[in-house]
Amino acid sequence: MMNRKSFGTPPLRATRAIHFPREITPMTPLLPGIDTNQEQTGLGNYFIANYPPFSFWKPTHLAAANEVLHMPPEPHTPLGLYLHIPFCRKRCKFCYFRVYTDKNGRDVETYLNAIVKEVEMYSRLPIMGGRKLDYVYFGGGTPSYLSATQLRTLMEQLKAVMPWDDAREVAFECEPGTLQQHKLETLKELGVTRLSLGIENFSDTILQSNGRAHLSGEIYRAYGWARDLGFDQINIDLIAGMLGETWENWRDCIRKTIEIAPESVTIYQMELPYNTVFSKELKLIGQDDPMQQSVADWPTKRAWVDYAFQQFIEAGYDISSAYTVVKNKQKMQFIYRDALWRGADMFGTGVASFGHLHGVHVQNVDTWEEYISHLDRNELPLGRALPITPRDRLIREMILLLKTGYLDVAYFQQKFGVNILTEFTNAYRELAEGEWLTLSPQRIELTNKGLLQVDRLLPTFFDPQHRSDRYT
């Protein structure tokens, strides 16, 4: 399963204050995004990955994207590269990403040639500005679906046109059942520093019920190889609330995770987005079907995450975000996440990938045929875009960084010339009164209750024109 993605916007320099019209300052009515009556797990997206919402990104804005590609970057803006590898052995029943399970070897080769060409085209544009890559992320889909030979060829071609030898992080997502020792050796040799294993659960019954391709034995085998090879950081993904989850099994999952002692653990709360196998089954069988009763409600999922966090803290881990614990918060950083949440540029390459460049959100076309045909015509495969305002940048960075559990008021004053406590007075006051967070002149900090459901809080800060029933 692909990790949740959020995408960056370039930082503004501290030398200029931004003045916002007072008439568009939120928030009436207050807390529009928090509906405490919606505690059942229904269809739709819960996770907030970006701002403004994806539903506002349009093909009509592509001219703005093409314009900034031919401009130099904003000074001191880090640059990253995301590569979407959309192949999987099978589709998980909760997956809503653009993935393919029916492609043959020739198709895979065609796609890999296309993504190298896309990266090469970006490397020649003025937006590069002579920058070296700060981070690289291979996501999917299942990047580890590729063979060791395919990975070596792909990575060597990519590094020839956009080297990552000086990158602070090269992250790579894996499905345990696709790994062999020689494949991991290849990844280590080619510079991967952060390995993310999509374990999700340790129960074979739950893994099979949710359409996962791997089983528990493959987890331990793959983890052992990765640990022996000495990757700088191993992350494990877990999902709280998979179909069939119980308290007994969840406790067992946390115990087993602590026993193998990864540097980082990321825990997501199960969603039922549209366009998944589960969502289609629910539409067919109806909301009263017993299957619906097997999907934990939000209070149960939050209780499971809370339990997990407490167990990890007792085992010596630190909370890094609303989803992540790490062994050493100062040492174990997630550069891809942190750079994006603080406004980095990123080339989003591959079918349906998201990126951000010089104040413009972009997404590639979302079908295989369109993606390949654009590159066959020597055209970047951009599908939709959205130029964002300085205020959008502020809101985006503020809500994403709130996911870390706190905000430094001085950071936003220095970067944007805005006191966020003053600019969003009503919203912060209401959230504090609801015991979602605490306030001081220097720091905004989520309470435990707020951290466990931070994504429900974030639409509170959306400007009125960006509030709608559709996020994607």
C-alpha positions as a Markdown table, in Angstrom:
| # | Residue | x | y | z |
|---|---|---|---|---|
| 1 | Met | 0.0 | 0.0 | 0.0 |
| 2 | Met | 1.3 | 3.4 | -0.8 |
| 3 | Asn | 2.0 | 5.7 | 2.1 |
| 4 | Arg | -0.3 | 8.7 | 2.5 |
| 5 | Lys | 1.2 | 11.5 | 0.4 |
| 6 | Ser | 1.2 | 15.3 | 0.9 |
| 7 | Phe | 2.8 | 17.7 | -1.4 |
| 8 | Gly | 4.9 | 20.8 | -0.9 |
| 9 | Thr | 4.7 | 24.5 | -1.7 |
| 10 | Pro | 7.8 | 26.7 | -2.0 |
| 11 | Pro | 8.6 | 28.8 | 1.1 |
| 12 | Leu | 8.2 | 32.5 | 1.2 |
| 13 | Arg | 11.1 | 34.5 | 2.4 |
| 14 | Ala | 11.0 | 36.2 | 5.9 |
| 15 | Thr | 11.8 | 39.6 | 4.5 |
| 16 | Arg | 8.2 | 40.3 | 3.4 |
| 17 | Ala | 5.1 | 40.3 | 5.4 |
| 18 | Ile | 1.9 | 39.1 | 3.8 |
| 19 | His | -1.2 | 41.1 | 4.4 |
| 20 | Phe | -4.5 | 39.3 | 4.1 |
| 21 | Pro | -7.9 | 41.0 | 3.7 |
| 22 | Arg | -9.7 | 40.9 | 7.0 |
| 23 | Glu | -13.0 | 40.1 | 5.3 |
| 24 | Ile | -11.8 | 36.7 | 4.2 |
| 25 | Thr | -10.4 | 35.7 | 7.5 |
| 26 | Pro | -12.4 | 32.6 | 8.8 |
| 27 | Met | -14.3 | 31.4 | 10.7 |
| 28 | Thr | -18.1 | 31.7 | 10.7 |
| 29 | Pro | -19.6 | 29.2 | 11.3 |
| 30 | Leu | -16.8 | 27.8 | 13.5 |
| 31 | Leu | -15.5 | 24.3 | 13.3 |
| 32 | Pro | -17.3 | 23.4 | 10.0 |
| 33 | Gly | -15.2 | 20.3 | 9.6 |
| 34 | Ile | -16.0 | 18.6 | 13.0 |
| 35 | Asp | -19.1 | 16.6 | 13.1 |
| 36 | Thr | -19.0 | 14.6 | 16.3 |
| 37 | Asn | -22.1 | 12.7 | 15.2 |
| 38 | Gln | -20.3 | 11.0 | 12.3 |
| 39 | Glu | -18.6 | 8.2 | 14.2 |
| 40 | Gln | -19.4 | 5.3 | 12.0 |
| 41 | Thr | -16.9 | 4.4 | 9.3 |
| 42 | Gly | -18.8 | 5.4 | 6.1 |
| 43 | Leu | -17.7 | 5.8 | 2.6 |
| 44 | Gly | -15.4 | 8.7 | 1.8 |
| 45 | Asn | -12.0 | 10.2 | 2.5 |
| 46 | Tyr | -11.0 | 11.3 | 6.0 |
| 47 | Phe | -7.3 | 12.0 | 5.6 |
| 48 | Ile | -6.2 | 15.5 | 4.6 |
| 49 | Ala | -3.1 | 15.5 | 2.4 |
| 50 | Asn | -3.0 | 18.9 | 0.9 |
| 51 | Tyr | -4.6 | 22.3 | 0.6 |
| 52 | Pro | -6.5 | 23.6 | -1.3 |
| 53 | Pro | -8.5 | 20.4 | -1.7 |
| 54 | Phe | -7.8 | 18.3 | -4.8 |
| 55 | Ser | -11.3 | 19.0 | -6.1 |
| 56 | Phe | -10.2 | 22.5 | -6.9 |
| 57 | Trp | -7.3 | 21.3 | -9.2 |
| 58 | Lys | -8.4 | 21.7 | -12.8 |
| 59 | Pro | -7.0 | 21.1 | -16.4 |
| 60 | Thr | -7.8 | 24.8 | -17.0 |
| 61 | His | -4.9 | 25.8 | -14.8 |
| 62 | Leu | -2.3 | 23.9 | -16.7 |
| 63 | Ala | -1.1 | 27.1 | -18.4 |
| 64 | Ala | 0.1 | 28.3 | -15.0 |
| 65 | Ala | 2.0 | 25.0 | -14.5 |
| 66 | Asn | 3.7 | 25.2 | -17.8 |
| 67 | Glu | 4.7 | 28.8 | -17.1 |
| 68 | Val | 6.5 | 28.1 | -13.8 |
| 69 | Leu | 8.4 | 25.1 | -15.4 |
| 70 | His | 10.2 | 27.7 | -17.5 |
| 71 | Met | 11.0 | 29.9 | -14.5 |
| 72 | Pro | 13.9 | 29.7 | -12.1 |
| 73 | Pro | 13.0 | 28.3 | -8.7 |
| 74 | Glu | 12.4 | 30.5 | -5.6 |
| 75 | Pro | 15.7 | 30.9 | -3.7 |
| 76 | His | 16.6 | 28.2 | -1.1 |
| 77 | Thr | 13.6 | 26.0 | -2.0 |
| 78 | Pro | 14.5 | 22.3 | -1.6 |
| 79 | Leu | 13.7 | 19.9 | -4.5 |
| 80 | Gly | 12.5 | 16.4 | -4.3 |
| 81 | Leu | 11.5 | 13.6 | -6.7 |
| 82 | Tyr | 8.6 | 11.2 | -6.3 |
| 83 | Leu | 8.4 | 8.2 | -8.6 |
| 84 | His | 5.1 | 6.3 | -8.8 |
| 85 | Ile | 5.6 | 2.5 | -9.5 |
| 86 | Pro | 2.0 | 1.4 | -10.1 |
| 87 | Phe | 2.3 | -2.4 | -10.2 |
| 88 | Cys | 1.0 | -4.8 | -7.6 |
| 89 | Arg | 0.6 | -8.5 | -7.2 |
| 90 | Lys | -3.0 | -8.0 | -6.3 |
| 91 | Arg | -5.2 | -5.0 | -5.4 |
| 92 | Cys | -5.9 | -4.6 | -1.7 |
| 93 | Lys | -9.6 | -4.2 | -1.0 |
| 94 | Phe | -9.1 | -0.8 | 0.7 |
| 95 | Cys | -6.8 | 0.6 | -2.0 |
| 96 | Tyr | -7.9 | 3.6 | -4.0 |
| 97 | Phe | -4.5 | 4.4 | -5.7 |
| 98 | Arg | -3.8 | 4.1 | -9.4 |
| 99 | Val | -2.3 | 0.6 | -9.5 |
| 100 | Tyr | -2.2 | -2.3 | -12.1 |
| 101 | Thr | -2.3 | -6.0 | -11.5 |
| 102 | Asp | -2.6 | -7.1 | -15.1 |
| 103 | Lys | 0.5 | -5.8 | -16.8 |
| 104 | Asn | 3.0 | -8.1 | -18.5 |
| 105 | Gly | 6.8 | -7.7 | -18.8 |
| 106 | Arg | 6.7 | -5.6 | -21.9 |
| 107 | Asp | 4.2 | -3.2 | -20.3 |
| 108 | Val | 6.4 | -2.8 | -17.3 |
| 109 | Glu | 9.4 | -2.0 | -19.5 |
| 110 | Thr | 7.3 | 0.5 | -21.5 |
| 111 | Tyr | 6.3 | 2.3 | -18.3 |
| 112 | Leu | 9.8 | 2.4 | -16.8 |
| 113 | Asn | 11.2 | 3.8 | -20.0 |
| 114 | Ala | 8.4 | 6.5 | -19.9 |
| 115 | Ile | 9.1 | 7.5 | -16.3 |
| 116 | Val | 12.9 | 7.8 | -17.1 |
| 117 | Lys | 12.0 | 10.0 | -20.0 |
| 118 | Glu | 9.7 | 12.2 | -17.8 |
| 119 | Val | 12.5 | 12.7 | -15.3 |
| 120 | Glu | 14.9 | 13.5 | -18.1 |
| 121 | Met | 12.5 | 16.1 | -19.5 |
| 122 | Tyr | 12.2 | 17.8 | -16.1 |
| 123 | Ser | 16.0 | 17.8 | -15.6 |
| 124 | Arg | 16.4 | 20.1 | -18.7 |
| 125 | Leu | 13.9 | 22.7 | -17.5 |
| 126 | Pro | 14.7 | 26.1 | -15.9 |
| 127 | Ile | 12.7 | 25.1 | -12.7 |
| 128 | Met | 15.7 | 22.8 | -11.8 |
| 129 | Gly | 17.8 | 25.9 | -11.2 |
| 130 | Gly | 20.9 | 23.9 | -10.7 |
| 131 | Arg | 19.5 | 22.3 | -7.6 |
| 132 | Lys | 20.5 | 18.9 | -6.3 |
| 133 | Leu | 17.8 | 16.5 | -5.1 |
| 134 | Asp | 17.1 | 16.8 | -1.3 |
| 135 | Tyr | 15.0 | 13.6 | -1.2 |
| 136 | Val | 13.7 | 10.9 | -3.4 |
| 137 | Tyr | 10.6 | 8.7 | -2.8 |
| 138 | Phe | 9.7 | 5.5 | -4.6 |
| 139 | Gly | 6.0 | 4.9 | -4.0 |
| 140 | Gly | 3.2 | 2.9 | -5.4 |
| 141 | Gly | 1.6 | 0.6 | -6.0 |
| 142 | Thr | 4.5 | -1.6 | -5.1 |
| 143 | Pro | 8.0 | -0.4 | -6.1 |
| 144 | Ser | 9.4 | -3.7 | -4.8 |
| 145 | Tyr | 7.3 | -5.5 | -7.4 |
| 146 | Leu | 10.1 | -4.8 | -9.8 |
| 147 | Ser | 12.9 | -7.4 | -10.2 |
| 148 | Ala | 16.4 | -6.6 | -8.9 |
| 149 | Thr | 17.5 | -6.3 | -12.6 |
| 150 | Gln | 14.7 | -3.9 | -13.4 |
| 151 | Leu | 15.4 | -1.8 | -10.3 |
| 152 | Arg | 19.1 | -1.6 | -11.1 |
| 153 | Thr | 18.4 | -0.5 | -14.7 |
| 154 | Leu | 15.8 | 2.0 | -13.6 |
| 155 | Met | 17.8 | 3.6 | -10.8 |
| 156 | Glu | 21.0 | 3.8 | -12.8 |
| 157 | Gln | 19.2 | 5.6 | -15.7 |
| 158 | Leu | 17.5 | 7.9 | -13.2 |
| 159 | Lys | 20.7 | 8.8 | -11.4 |
| 160 | Ala | 22.4 | 9.5 | -14.8 |
| 161 | Val | 20.0 | 12.4 | -15.4 |
| 162 | Met | 19.1 | 13.5 | -11.9 |
| 163 | Pro | 21.7 | 12.2 | -9.4 |
| 164 | Trp | 20.7 | 11.6 | -5.7 |
| 165 | Asp | 24.1 | 10.9 | -4.2 |
| 166 | Asp | 23.8 | 14.0 | -2.1 |
| 167 | Ala | 20.1 | 13.5 | -1.2 |
| 168 | Arg | 19.4 | 13.5 | 2.5 |
| 169 | Glu | 17.0 | 10.6 | 2.0 |
| 170 | Val | 16.0 | 8.0 | -0.6 |
| 171 | Ala | 12.9 | 6.2 | 0.6 |
| 172 | Phe | 11.5 | 3.1 | -0.9 |
| 173 | Glu | 8.1 | 1.3 | -0.3 |
| 174 | Cys | 8.0 | -2.5 | -0.2 |
| 175 | Glu | 5.4 | -5.3 | 0.0 |
| 176 | Pro | 7.1 | -8.0 | 2.1 |
| 177 | Gly | 6.1 | -10.9 | -0.2 |
| 178 | Thr | 7.9 | -9.3 | -3.1 |
| 179 | Leu | 11.3 | -9.1 | -1.4 |
| 180 | Gln | 14.3 | -11.3 | -1.8 |
| 181 | Gln | 17.7 | -10.8 | -0.2 |
| 182 | His | 19.4 | -10.0 | -3.5 |
| 183 | Lys | 16.8 | -7.4 | -4.3 |
| 184 | Leu | 17.4 | -5.7 | -0.9 |
| 185 | Glu | 21.1 | -5.8 | -1.5 |
| 186 | Thr | 20.5 | -4.0 | -4.8 |
| 187 | Leu | 18.4 | -1.3 | -3.1 |
| 188 | Lys | 21.1 | -0.8 | -0.5 |
| 189 | Glu | 23.8 | -0.5 | -3.1 |
| 190 | Leu | 21.9 | 2.0 | -5.1 |
| 191 | Gly | 21.5 | 4.4 | -2.2 |
| 192 | Val | 18.1 | 3.6 | -0.5 |
| 193 | Thr | 18.3 | 4.9 | 3.0 |
| 194 | Arg | 14.7 | 4.5 | 4.3 |
| 195 | Leu | 12.9 | 1.2 | 3.7 |
| 196 | Ser | 9.1 | 1.2 | 4.3 |
| 197 | Leu | 7.5 | -2.2 | 4.8 |
| 198 | Gly | 3.7 | -2.3 | 4.2 |
| 199 | Ile | 3.0 | -4.9 | 6.8 |
| 200 | Glu | -0.4 | -3.5 | 7.9 |
| 201 | Asn | -1.2 | -6.5 | 10.2 |
| 202 | Phe | 0.4 | -9.6 | 11.5 |
| 203 | Ser | -2.7 | -11.8 | 11.3 |
| 204 | Asp | -2.9 | -14.0 | 8.1 |
| 205 | Thr | -6.7 | -14.1 | 8.4 |
| 206 | Ile | -7.0 | -10.3 | 8.5 |
| 207 | Leu | -4.4 | -9.9 | 5.7 |
| 208 | Gln | -6.3 | -12.3 | 3.5 |
| 209 | Ser | -9.7 | -10.8 | 4.3 |
| 210 | Asn | -8.5 | -7.3 | 3.3 |
| 211 | Gly | -6.9 | -8.5 | 0.0 |
| 212 | Arg | -3.2 | -8.2 | 1.0 |
| 213 | Ala | -0.8 | -10.3 | -1.0 |
| 214 | His | 1.6 | -11.2 | 1.7 |
| 215 | Leu | 1.4 | -13.4 | 4.8 |
| 216 | Ser | 3.0 | -13.1 | 8.2 |
| 217 | Gly | 5.9 | -15.5 | 7.4 |
| 218 | Glu | 7.0 | -13.2 | 4.6 |
| 219 | Ile | 7.1 | -10.2 | 7.0 |
| 220 | Tyr | 9.7 | -11.8 | 9.3 |
| 221 | Arg | 11.8 | -13.1 | 6.4 |
| 222 | Ala | 11.9 | -9.7 | 4.7 |
| 223 | Tyr | 12.5 | -7.7 | 7.9 |
| 224 | Gly | 15.3 | -10.0 | 8.9 |
| 225 | Trp | 17.1 | -9.5 | 5.5 |
| 226 | Ala | 16.6 | -5.7 | 5.7 |
| 227 | Arg | 17.9 | -5.6 | 9.2 |
| 228 | Asp | 21.0 | -7.7 | 8.4 |
| 229 | Leu | 21.8 | -5.4 | 5.5 |
| 230 | Gly | 21.9 | -2.3 | 7.7 |
| 231 | Phe | 19.5 | 0.1 | 6.1 |
| 232 | Asp | 19.7 | 3.5 | 7.9 |
| 233 | Gln | 16.0 | 3.4 | 8.8 |
| 234 | Ile | 13.2 | 0.8 | 8.5 |
| 235 | Asn | 9.6 | 1.9 | 8.8 |
| 236 | Ile | 6.7 | -0.4 | 9.3 |
| 237 | Asp | 3.2 | 0.6 | 8.2 |
| 238 | Leu | 0.2 | -0.7 | 10.3 |
| 239 | Ile | -3.5 | 0.0 | 9.8 |
| 240 | Ala | -5.9 | 0.3 | 12.7 |
| 241 | Gly | -9.3 | -1.0 | 11.9 |
| 242 | Met | -8.8 | -3.4 | 9.0 |
| 243 | Leu | -11.8 | -5.6 | 8.3 |
| 244 | Gly | -12.0 | -8.2 | 11.1 |
| 245 | Glu | -9.7 | -6.4 | 13.5 |
| 246 | Thr | -10.2 | -7.1 | 17.3 |
| 247 | Trp | -8.7 | -5.7 | 20.5 |
| 248 | Glu | -6.9 | -9.0 | 21.1 |
| 249 | Asn | -5.3 | -9.1 | 17.6 |
| 250 | Trp | -4.4 | -5.4 | 17.7 |
| 251 | Arg | -2.6 | -5.8 | 21.0 |
| 252 | Asp | -0.7 | -8.8 | 19.4 |
| 253 | Cys | 0.3 | -6.7 | 16.4 |
| 254 | Ile | 1.7 | -3.9 | 18.6 |
| 255 | Arg | 3.6 | -6.4 | 20.7 |
| 256 | Lys | 5.1 | -8.1 | 17.7 |
| 257 | Thr | 6.1 | -4.7 | 16.2 |
| 258 | Ile | 7.9 | -3.7 | 19.4 |
| 259 | Glu | 9.7 | -7.0 | 19.5 |
| 260 | Ile | 11.2 | -6.6 | 16.0 |
| 261 | Ala | 12.1 | -2.9 | 16.9 |
| 262 | Pro | 11.9 | -0.9 | 13.7 |
| 263 | Glu | 13.2 | 2.7 | 13.8 |
| 264 | Ser | 9.8 | 4.0 | 12.7 |
| 265 | Val | 6.2 | 2.9 | 12.8 |
| 266 | Thr | 3.4 | 4.5 | 10.9 |
| 267 | Ile | -0.2 | 3.8 | 11.9 |
| 268 | Tyr | -3.2 | 4.8 | 9.7 |
| 269 | Gln | -6.8 | 4.6 | 10.7 |
| 270 | Met | -8.7 | 2.5 | 8.2 |
| 271 | Glu | -10.8 | 4.5 | 5.7 |
| 272 | Leu | -13.4 | 3.3 | 3.1 |
| 273 | Pro | -12.7 | 5.6 | 0.2 |
| 274 | Tyr | -14.8 | 5.5 | -2.9 |
| 275 | Asn | -13.4 | 3.5 | -5.9 |
| 276 | Thr | -12.2 | 0.6 | -3.7 |
| 277 | Val | -13.3 | -3.0 | -3.6 |
| 278 | Phe | -14.8 | -2.5 | -0.2 |
| 279 | Ser | -16.7 | 0.6 | -1.2 |
| 280 | Lys | -18.2 | -1.2 | -4.2 |
| 281 | Glu | -19.2 | -4.2 | -2.0 |
| 282 | Leu | -20.8 | -1.9 | 0.5 |
| 283 | Lys | -22.8 | -0.3 | -2.2 |
| 284 | Leu | -24.0 | -3.7 | -3.5 |
| 285 | Ile | -24.8 | -5.2 | -0.1 |
| 286 | Gly | -26.1 | -2.2 | 1.7 |
| 287 | Gln | -25.1 | -0.5 | 4.9 |
| 288 | Asp | -27.0 | -2.9 | 7.1 |
| 289 | Asp | -25.0 | -5.9 | 5.9 |
| 290 | Pro | -23.0 | -7.8 | 8.6 |
| 291 | Met | -19.8 | -6.7 | 6.7 |
| 292 | Gln | -20.4 | -3.1 | 7.8 |
| 293 | Gln | -20.5 | -4.3 | 11.4 |
| 294 | Ser | -17.0 | -5.7 | 11.0 |
| 295 | Val | -15.5 | -2.3 | 10.1 |
| 296 | Ala | -14.5 | -0.6 | 13.4 |
| 297 | Asp | -16.1 | 2.8 | 14.1 |
| 298 | Trp | -13.9 | 5.8 | 14.6 |
| 299 | Pro | -13.8 | 5.8 | 18.4 |
| 300 | Thr | -12.6 | 2.2 | 18.3 |
| 301 | Lys | -9.9 | 3.0 | 15.8 |
| 302 | Arg | -8.8 | 6.0 | 17.8 |
| 303 | Ala | -8.6 | 3.9 | 20.9 |
| 304 | Trp | -6.4 | 1.4 | 19.1 |
| 305 | Val | -4.0 | 4.1 | 17.9 |
| 306 | Asp | -4.0 | 5.6 | 21.4 |
| 307 | Tyr | -3.1 | 2.2 | 22.9 |
| 308 | Ala | -0.4 | 1.7 | 20.3 |
| 309 | Phe | 1.2 | 5.1 | 21.0 |
| 310 | Gln | 1.2 | 4.4 | 24.7 |
| 311 | Gln | 2.9 | 1.1 | 24.3 |
| 312 | Phe | 5.5 | 2.5 | 21.9 |
| 313 | Ile | 6.2 | 5.4 | 24.3 |
| 314 | Glu | 6.8 | 2.8 | 27.1 |
| 315 | Ala | 9.2 | 1.0 | 24.8 |
| 316 | Gly | 11.2 | 4.1 | 24.3 |
| 317 | Tyr | 9.7 | 5.6 | 21.1 |
| 318 | Asp | 8.7 | 9.3 | 20.5 |
| 319 | Ile | 5.6 | 10.5 | 18.8 |
| 320 | Ser | 6.7 | 12.2 | 15.5 |
| 321 | Ser | 3.2 | 12.9 | 14.1 |
| 322 | Ala | -0.4 | 11.9 | 14.5 |
| 323 | Tyr | 0.5 | 8.7 | 12.6 |
| 324 | Thr | 4.1 | 8.0 | 13.4 |
| 325 | Val | 6.4 | 7.0 | 16.3 |
| 326 | Val | 10.2 | 6.9 | 16.0 |
| 327 | Lys | 12.9 | 5.5 | 18.2 |
| 328 | Asn | 14.9 | 8.8 | 18.4 |
| 329 | Lys | 13.0 | 11.9 | 17.3 |
| 330 | Gln | 16.2 | 13.9 | 16.9 |
| 331 | Lys | 18.0 | 11.3 | 14.8 |
| 332 | Met | 15.2 | 9.5 | 12.9 |
| 333 | Gln | 13.7 | 12.0 | 10.6 |
| 334 | Phe | 11.3 | 11.5 | 7.7 |
| 335 | Ile | 12.8 | 14.0 | 5.2 |
| 336 | Tyr | 10.1 | 13.4 | 2.5 |
| 337 | Arg | 7.3 | 14.2 | 4.9 |
| 338 | Asp | 9.0 | 17.1 | 6.7 |
| 339 | Ala | 10.3 | 18.8 | 3.5 |
| 340 | Leu | 6.9 | 18.7 | 1.9 |
| 341 | Trp | 5.0 | 19.9 | 4.9 |
| 342 | Arg | 7.4 | 22.8 | 5.1 |
| 343 | Gly | 6.9 | 23.8 | 1.4 |
| 344 | Ala | 9.5 | 22.0 | -0.7 |
| 345 | Asp | 9.2 | 21.7 | -4.5 |
| 346 | Met | 8.7 | 18.2 | -5.9 |
| 347 | Phe | 8.6 | 16.6 | -9.3 |
| 348 | Gly | 5.7 | 14.0 | -9.1 |
| 349 | Thr | 6.5 | 11.5 | -11.8 |
| 350 | Gly | 4.5 | 8.5 | -13.1 |
| 351 | Val | 0.9 | 8.0 | -13.8 |
| 352 | Ala | -1.5 | 10.1 | -11.7 |
| 353 | Ser | 1.3 | 11.4 | -9.5 |
| 354 | Phe | 1.0 | 14.7 | -7.6 |
| 355 | Gly | 3.7 | 17.3 | -7.3 |
| 356 | His | 4.3 | 21.0 | -6.6 |
| 357 | Leu | 6.5 | 23.5 | -8.3 |
| 358 | His | 7.0 | 27.2 | -7.7 |
| 359 | Gly | 3.6 | 27.9 | -6.1 |
| 360 | Val | 1.6 | 25.6 | -8.4 |
| 361 | His | 0.1 | 22.2 | -7.5 |
| 362 | Val | 0.2 | 19.7 | -10.3 |
| 363 | Gln | -1.1 | 16.2 | -11.0 |
| 364 | Asn | -0.3 | 13.9 | -14.0 |
| 365 | Val | -2.9 | 12.4 | -16.2 |
| 366 | Asp | -4.5 | 9.4 | -14.5 |
| 367 | Thr | -4.7 | 6.7 | -17.1 |
| 368 | Trp | -2.0 | 4.4 | -18.5 |
| 369 | Glu | -2.8 | 5.3 | -22.1 |
| 370 | Glu | -2.7 | 9.0 | -21.6 |
| 371 | Tyr | 0.5 | 8.9 | -19.6 |
| 372 | Ile | 2.4 | 6.8 | -22.2 |
| 373 | Ser | 1.0 | 8.8 | -25.2 |
| 374 | His | 2.0 | 12.2 | -23.7 |
| 375 | Leu | 5.6 | 11.0 | -23.3 |
| 376 | Asp | 5.6 | 9.4 | -26.8 |
| 377 | Arg | 4.8 | 12.9 | -28.1 |
| 378 | Asn | 7.6 | 14.4 | -26.0 |
| 379 | Glu | 5.1 | 16.2 | -23.7 |
| 380 | Leu | 5.1 | 16.2 | -20.0 |
| 381 | Pro | 2.0 | 14.2 | -18.9 |
| 382 | Leu | 0.3 | 17.0 | -16.8 |
| 383 | Gly | -3.4 | 16.5 | -16.2 |
| 384 | Arg | -4.6 | 19.2 | -13.8 |
| 385 | Ala | -3.1 | 22.0 | -11.7 |
| 386 | Leu | -3.8 | 24.8 | -9.3 |
| 387 | Pro | -1.8 | 27.9 | -8.7 |
| 388 | Ile | -2.0 | 28.9 | -5.0 |
| 389 | Thr | -1.9 | 32.2 | -3.3 |
| 390 | Pro | 0.4 | 33.3 | -0.4 |
| 391 | Arg | -2.5 | 32.8 | 2.0 |
| 392 | Asp | -3.1 | 29.3 | 0.6 |
| 393 | Arg | 0.5 | 28.5 | 1.3 |
| 394 | Leu | 0.2 | 29.7 | 4.9 |
| 395 | Ile | -2.9 | 27.6 | 5.5 |
| 396 | Arg | -1.5 | 24.6 | 3.8 |
| 397 | Glu | 1.8 | 24.6 | 5.8 |
| 398 | Met | 0.0 | 25.4 | 9.1 |
| 399 | Ile | -2.5 | 22.5 | 8.8 |
| 400 | Leu | 0.0 | 20.0 | 7.7 |
| 401 | Leu | 2.5 | 20.9 | 10.4 |
| 402 | Leu | -0.3 | 20.7 | 13.0 |
| 403 | Lys | -0.2 | 17.0 | 12.3 |
| 404 | Thr | 3.2 | 16.9 | 14.1 |
| 405 | Gly | 1.2 | 17.8 | 17.3 |
| 406 | Tyr | 2.3 | 21.3 | 17.7 |
| 407 | Leu | 3.0 | 24.6 | 15.9 |
| 408 | Asp | 5.8 | 27.1 | 16.6 |
| 409 | Val | 4.2 | 30.6 | 16.4 |
| 410 | Ala | 7.5 | 32.3 | 15.7 |
| 411 | Tyr | 8.2 | 30.0 | 12.8 |
| 412 | Phe | 5.1 | 31.3 | 10.9 |
| 413 | Gln | 5.8 | 34.9 | 11.9 |
| 414 | Gln | 9.3 | 34.7 | 10.5 |
| 415 | Lys | 8.4 | 32.8 | 7.3 |
| 416 | Phe | 5.1 | 34.4 | 6.4 |
| 417 | Gly | 5.1 | 37.6 | 8.4 |
| 418 | Val | 1.8 | 36.5 | 10.1 |
| 419 | Asn | 0.9 | 35.8 | 13.7 |
| 420 | Ile | -1.3 | 32.7 | 13.3 |
| 421 | Leu | -2.8 | 33.2 | 16.7 |
| 422 | Thr | -4.1 | 36.6 | 15.6 |
| 423 | Glu | -5.0 | 35.6 | 12.1 |
| 424 | Phe | -7.0 | 32.6 | 13.1 |
| 425 | Thr | -8.1 | 33.8 | 16.6 |
| 426 | Asn | -11.6 | 32.5 | 16.5 |
| 427 | Ala | -10.7 | 29.0 | 15.2 |
| 428 | Tyr | -7.9 | 28.5 | 17.8 |
| 429 | Arg | -10.1 | 29.8 | 20.6 |
| 430 | Glu | -12.9 | 27.4 | 19.8 |
| 431 | Leu | -10.5 | 24.5 | 19.4 |
| 432 | Ala | -9.0 | 25.3 | 22.8 |
| 433 | Glu | -12.4 | 25.5 | 24.4 |
| 434 | Gly | -13.2 | 22.1 | 23.0 |
| 435 | Glu | -10.0 | 20.7 | 24.5 |
| 436 | Trp | -8.6 | 19.8 | 21.1 |
| 437 | Leu | -5.5 | 21.9 | 21.7 |
| 438 | Thr | -3.8 | 24.2 | 24.2 |
| 439 | Leu | -2.5 | 27.7 | 23.5 |
| 440 | Ser | 0.4 | 29.9 | 24.6 |
| 441 | Pro | 1.9 | 33.0 | 22.9 |
| 442 | Gln | 4.7 | 30.9 | 21.6 |
| 443 | Arg | 3.2 | 27.5 | 20.9 |
| 444 | Ile | 0.0 | 25.7 | 19.9 |
| 445 | Glu | -0.1 | 22.1 | 21.0 |
| 446 | Leu | -2.7 | 19.4 | 20.3 |
| 447 | Thr | -4.1 | 17.5 | 23.2 |
| 448 | Asn | -4.1 | 13.7 | 23.0 |
| 449 | Lys | -7.8 | 13.9 | 21.9 |
| 450 | Gly | -6.8 | 16.4 | 19.2 |
| 451 | Leu | -3.8 | 14.4 | 18.0 |
| 452 | Leu | -5.9 | 11.2 | 17.5 |
| 453 | Gln | -8.3 | 12.9 | 15.2 |
| 454 | Val | -6.4 | 15.8 | 13.8 |
| 455 | Asp | -7.7 | 15.4 | 10.3 |
| 456 | Arg | -11.2 | 16.2 | 11.5 |
| 457 | Leu | -9.9 | 19.5 | 12.8 |
| 458 | Leu | -8.1 | 20.7 | 9.8 |
| 459 | Pro | -11.0 | 21.9 | 7.6 |
| 460 | Thr | -11.7 | 24.4 | 10.4 |
| 461 | Phe | -8.9 | 26.5 | 8.8 |
| 462 | Phe | -10.1 | 26.2 | 5.2 |
| 463 | Asp | -11.1 | 29.5 | 3.7 |
| 464 | Pro | -14.9 | 29.6 | 2.8 |
| 465 | Gln | -14.3 | 29.2 | -0.9 |
| 466 | His | -12.4 | 26.0 | -0.3 |
| 467 | Arg | -15.0 | 24.2 | 1.8 |
| 468 | Ser | -17.1 | 21.7 | 0.0 |
| 469 | Asp | -18.4 | 18.2 | 0.4 |
| 470 | Arg | -15.8 | 16.8 | -1.9 |
| 471 | Tyr | -12.1 | 16.8 | -0.9 |
| 472 | Thr | -10.8 | 14.9 | -3.9 |
